[in-house]
Amino acid sequence: MQARYFIQLLMLSALWGASFILTRVSAPQLGPNVSAASRMVLATIVLGIIMRALKHPWPWRHWRELFFIGFLAVAGPHALYSWSALHLPGGYGALLSVTAVLFGAFASALLKEEALTRGKLAGCLLGLVGAALVVHLGPVEPTGTLVFSALVCMGAAALSGTATPFLKRATSRMEPLSITAGMHAAAVLMLLPGALYDLPQARFTWSAVAAVAVLGIATSGLAYWMFMRIIQHVPPMASMTANFMSTGFGVLWSVLLLDEPTSLAMAAGGGLIVLACLLVSNLNPLRALSARFLTAPH
């Protein structure tokens, strides 16, 4: 993976890491359905404006594919993440969401995008152990609600990870901007009924509106467009390194901004998840840096 794409993924990770605390702010006040749908509406509006400015046509003839990847990549995950945020601390959500890499590995193997090696299988096992440590030995008491919320969060990660190889394939038929705008528009249609049903109970406070505005405009619309541009040039698993890098940022923002508690067991579980994802994505930063140093002119 080229250095410029790694830097871009690092920037995305910092932004996506913040999405967990923003969802933690918006979902309890707006409700999970309204929060997720509002995020999709804002993303679609921003991307639609960019499409018009750049004179990009809407990819209507690919609507079936856009609905499919829209459900896997954005509608399903954001609805589930919003629901889990009602009961799951932002740091937990950030750690558990990185299991998307594990599900992405299986999806990529099934679609014959990348081979599922023994190292990747070992990584999947480590990831599951790490997730269990986060939930059962973290600083928050593992109640039934917490465990169920963690499973919902991992369900969102499963959908998101499974979407990655399909998104990669879509770039061979459509422009990244068209894909991003089209799947967010499809997500609006999927999430709108639930949002309209819950709308009377939503509390549109300034903090909730500000949080969902950043989620929709920045972390969904603009950031996902950048991600789709990157995924054109790198393998699916390499693109998913953003998932485990966003874990560290997510926990960091949760501790700094929401003052959420941490523990050594939670850190150990998070470390196992990150190690698992390094194995699954076949990324060795030390090896990459040493190779770059050896090939650099002296």
Rosetta blueprint (number, residue, H / E / L):
1 M L
2 Q L
3 A H
4 R H
5 Y H
6 F H
7 I H
8 Q H
9 L H
10 L H
11 M H
12 L H
13 S H
14 A H
15 L H
16 W H
17 G H
18 A H
19 S H
20 F H
21 I H
22 L H
23 T H
24 R H
25 V H
26 S H
27 A H
28 P H
29 Q H
30 L H
31 G L
32 P H
33 N H
34 V H
35 S H
36 A H
37 A H
38 S H
39 R H
40 M H
41 V H
42 L H
43 A H
44 T H
45 I H
46 V H
47 L H
48 G H
49 I H
50 I H
51 M H
52 R H
53 A H
54 L L
55 K L
56 H L
57 P L
58 W L
59 P L
60 W H
61 R H
62 H H
63 W H
64 R H
65 E H
66 L H
67 F H
68 F H
69 I H
70 G H
71 F H
72 L H
73 A H
74 V H
75 A H
76 G H
77 P H
78 H H
79 A H
80 L H
81 Y H
82 S H
83 W H
84 S H
85 A L
86 L L
87 H L
88 L L
89 P L
90 G H
91 G H
92 Y H
93 G H
94 A H
95 L H
96 L H
97 S H
98 V L
99 T L
100 A H
101 V H
102 L H
103 F H
104 G H
105 A H
106 F H
107 A H
108 S H
109 A H
110 L H
111 L L
112 K L
113 E L
114 E L
115 A L
116 L L
117 T L
118 R H
119 G H
120 K H
121 L H
122 A H
123 G H
124 C H
125 L H
126 L H
127 G H
128 L H
129 V H
130 G H
131 A H
132 A H
133 L H
134 V H
135 V H
136 H H
137 L H
138 G L
139 P L
140 V L
141 E L
142 P L
143 T L
144 G H
145 T H
146 L H
147 V H
148 F H
149 S H
150 A H
151 L H
152 V H
153 C H
154 M H
155 G H
156 A H
157 A H
158 A H
159 L H
160 S H
161 G H
162 T H
163 A H
164 T H
165 P H
166 F H
167 L H
168 K H
169 R H
170 A H
171 T L
172 S L
173 R L
174 M L
175 E L
176 P H
177 L H
178 S H
179 I H
180 T H
181 A H
182 G H
183 M H
184 H H
185 A H
186 A H
187 A H
188 V H
189 L H
190 M H
191 L H
192 L H
193 P H
194 G H
195 A H
196 L H
197 Y H
198 D H
199 L H
200 P H
201 Q H
202 A L
203 R L
204 F L
205 T L
206 W H
207 S H
208 A H
209 V H
210 A H
211 A H
212 V H
213 A H
214 V H
215 L H
216 G H
217 I H
218 A H
219 T H
220 S H
221 G H
222 L H
223 A H
224 Y H
225 W H
226 M H
227 F H
228 M H
229 R H
230 I H
231 I H
232 Q L
233 H L
234 V L
235 P L
236 P H
237 M H
238 A H
239 S H
240 M L
241 T H
242 A H
243 N H
244 F H
245 M H
246 S H
247 T H
248 G H
249 F H
250 G H
251 V H
252 L H
253 W H
254 S H
255 V H
256 L H
257 L H
258 L H
259 D L
260 E L
261 P L
262 T L
263 S L
264 L H
265 A H
266 M H
267 A H
268 A H
269 G H
270 G H
271 G H
272 L H
273 I H
274 V H
275 L H
276 A H
277 C H
278 L H
279 L H
280 V H
281 S H
282 N L
283 L L
284 N L
285 P H
286 L H
287 R H
288 A H
289 L H
290 S H
291 A H
292 R H
293 F H
294 L H
295 T H
296 A L
297 P L
298 H L
